[in-house]
Amino acid sequence: MARSTNPNEDTEPRVQPLFVGLCRETGIGPQGPAGAGLSVFMPHAGIIYPVILFVMESKNPTKKLCPHCKQEVDPKASRCPHCQGKIPQFTKTKVIGFGIFIVLMIGMINSIVSSSTPTLVTAEDAAQQAAEFATWQKSPAGLLCAKHTEWLRKDCDRAINKDIWVGMPLSVLVYYYGAPDSDNVSNYGRGDRHQYCWDRYNPSCFYDNNGDGRIESYN
């Protein structure tokens, strides 16, 4: 399948929910010819549900059978006049509450399935990503990362431009400026807090508050 050359088109891999795969296999849902799935049902629930209530009310039977003695009773009766048995009443409030519960459950299940399904990457996407990574490895940032294997790719992309940022590794600063002129350690009951200072540069002092080797603040 040819890849679009439109630079404005979003080509990032998409999370494919479980029901989307089922839709493709069964032909049901927005991914299949039937064109009706959860994503179609949810917006129309507000239209379908009032119609169901209207149909229920339009029937309005004059009589119904007691579930205990099978005798005819008034549809609004809560107790049978023949056997004194209790007759359940399905009021509009109960029906509306049940309908809202069902709609919320469908939305919650859809959300859980969507968030837990891994991203599906096609062979074509994997090949393109591998080619892009191979090209990046030959770039200045990639060559820098080859020398500093403890850095992340995003660290190398910023380090090549001599950026300063919160979360940067201390070793990037050493790469920029050499060893710090001072390393002041303080402890206020929450572990060692390091203050690394370079006298000839601005910003001059950088703080590692938890000893993880990354900078939390600077001034």
C-alpha positions in Angstrom: 0.0 0.0 0.0 1.5 3.4 -1.0 2.1 5.9 1.7 0.6 9.3 1.4 3.1 12.1 0.6 0.8 14.8 2.1 3.1 16.5 4.8 0.0 17.6 6.7 -1.4 14.1 7.0 -1.0 12.3 10.4 0.9 9.1 9.8 1.6 8.1 13.4 0.6 4.6 14.4 -2.8 4.4 15.9 -4.1 2.4 18.8 -6.5 -0.1 17.4 -9.3 -1.0 20.0 -10.4 -4.7 20.1 -13.8 -3.9 18.8 -12.3 -2.3 15.7 -10.6 -5.6 14.8 -13.8 -7.5 15.3 -15.6 -4.9 13.2 -13.2 -5.5 10.3 -13.6 -9.3 10.6 -17.4 -9.3 10.9 -18.2 -6.3 8.7 -20.0 -4.6 11.6 -19.1 -1.2 12.9 -17.4 1.9 11.4 -14.5 -0.2 10.1 -16.9 -2.5 8.1 -19.6 -2.1 5.5 -22.4 -2.2 8.0 -21.2 1.1 9.4 -22.6 0.6 12.9 -20.4 0.2 16.0 -19.9 1.6 19.5 -18.7 4.9 18.2 -21.8 5.2 16.1 -24.2 3.9 18.8 -23.0 6.3 21.5 -24.0 9.6 19.8 -27.4 8.1 18.7 -28.2 6.7 22.2 -29.8 10.1 23.1 -32.2 9.8 20.2 -33.0 6.1 20.4 -33.7 6.0 24.1 -36.5 8.6 24.2 -38.1 6.7 21.3 -38.1 3.5 23.3 -39.8 5.4 26.2 -42.4 6.8 23.8 -43.3 3.4 22.5 -43.5 2.0 26.0 -45.9 4.8 27.0 -47.9 4.7 23.8 -48.9 1.0 24.5 -50.4 2.0 27.9 -52.2 -1.4 28.5 -55.5 -1.2 30.4 -55.0 -4.6 32.1 -52.1 -6.8 33.0 -51.7 -10.2 34.7 -50.7 -10.7 38.2 -47.4 -12.7 38.2 -48.6 -14.8 41.1 -52.2 -15.8 40.4 -52.4 -14.8 36.7 -55.6 -12.8 37.3 -56.1 -9.5 35.5 -55.3 -6.4 37.5 -55.1 -2.7 37.0 -51.7 -1.8 35.3 -51.0 0.7 38.0 -51.7 -1.6 40.9 -48.7 -2.4 43.2 -50.6 -5.3 44.9 -52.9 -7.9 43.5 -56.6 -7.5 44.8 -57.1 -11.2 44.3 -54.1 -12.9 46.0 -52.6 -9.8 47.7 -49.3 -10.6 46.0 -46.8 -7.7 45.4 -46.6 -6.6 41.7 -43.3 -5.0 40.5 -43.7 -1.6 38.9 -41.4 -0.6 36.1 -41.6 3.2 36.3 -40.2 5.7 33.9 -37.6 6.7 36.5 -36.4 3.1 36.8 -36.2 2.6 33.0 -34.3 5.9 32.6 -31.9 5.0 35.3 -31.2 1.6 33.8 -30.7 3.1 30.4 -28.2 5.6 31.7 -26.3 2.8 33.5 -26.1 0.7 30.3 -24.8 3.7 28.3 -22.1 4.5 30.9 -21.1 0.8 31.1 -20.6 0.7 27.3 -18.5 3.9 27.4 -16.4 2.6 30.3 -15.7 -0.8 28.6 -14.8 0.9 25.3 -12.4 3.2 27.2 -10.7 0.3 29.0 -10.3 -1.8 25.8 -9.0 1.2 23.8 -6.4 2.1 26.5 -5.2 -1.5 27.0 -4.8 -2.5 23.4 -1.2 -2.3 22.1 -0.3 -0.2 19.1 -0.4 -2.2 15.9 2.6 -1.5 13.6 2.6 -2.9 10.1 5.6 -4.3 8.4 5.8 -1.2 6.2 5.7 1.1 9.2 8.4 -0.9 11.0 10.6 -0.8 7.9 10.2 3.0 7.6 11.0 3.5 11.3 14.1 1.3 11.0 15.2 3.4 7.9 14.6 6.6 9.8 16.6 5.4 12.8 19.5 4.3 10.6 19.6 7.8 9.1 19.4 9.4 12.5 22.4 7.3 13.7 24.5 8.9 11.0 23.4 12.4 12.1 25.5 14.6 14.5 23.0 13.7 17.3 23.2 10.0 16.5 27.0 10.0 16.5 27.0 11.8 19.8 24.7 9.2 21.3 27.0 6.5 20.1 29.7 8.0 22.4 27.3 8.5 25.3 25.2 5.3 25.4 23.6 6.3 28.7 21.8 9.2 27.1 18.4 8.9 25.6 17.8 9.9 22.0 16.0 13.1 23.1 19.0 14.0 25.2 21.3 13.7 22.3 19.0 15.7 20.0 19.1 18.6 22.6 22.7 18.2 23.6 23.9 18.6 20.0 22.5 22.2 20.2 23.9 22.9 23.6 20.4 23.2 25.1 19.8 23.6 28.9 16.6 21.9 30.2 15.1 20.5 33.4 15.6 16.8 33.4 18.9 16.9 31.5 21.6 14.4 32.6 24.4 15.8 34.7 26.8 14.1 32.3 25.5 16.4 29.5 26.7 19.4 31.6 30.1 17.8 32.0 30.2 17.3 28.3 29.5 21.0 27.8 31.6 22.6 30.6 33.9 19.9 32.0 33.9 19.0 35.7 32.0 21.4 38.0 34.0 23.9 40.0 32.1 22.9 43.1 29.8 20.2 44.3 27.9 21.2 47.4 26.0 18.5 49.1 23.1 19.2 51.6 20.7 16.9 53.4 17.5 18.1 55.0 16.2 14.6 55.9 15.2 13.6 52.4 18.5 12.4 51.1 21.5 14.2 49.5 20.8 17.3 47.4 23.6 18.2 45.1 24.4 21.7 43.9 26.8 21.7 40.9 28.3 25.1 40.0 30.4 26.3 37.0 31.8 29.8 37.8 32.4 30.9 34.3 29.0 30.0 32.8 25.4 31.3 33.0 23.3 29.7 34.3 26.0 28.6 36.7 24.4 26.3 39.3 22.4 23.2 38.7 20.5 21.1 41.3 20.1 17.3 41.5 17.5 16.9 44.3 17.2 13.2 44.5 20.5 11.8 43.4 19.2 10.3 40.1 21.9 12.1 38.0 19.4 14.4 36.3 18.9 18.1 36.9 15.7 19.3 38.6 16.4 23.0 38.6 19.1 25.6 37.8 19.9 29.3 38.3 
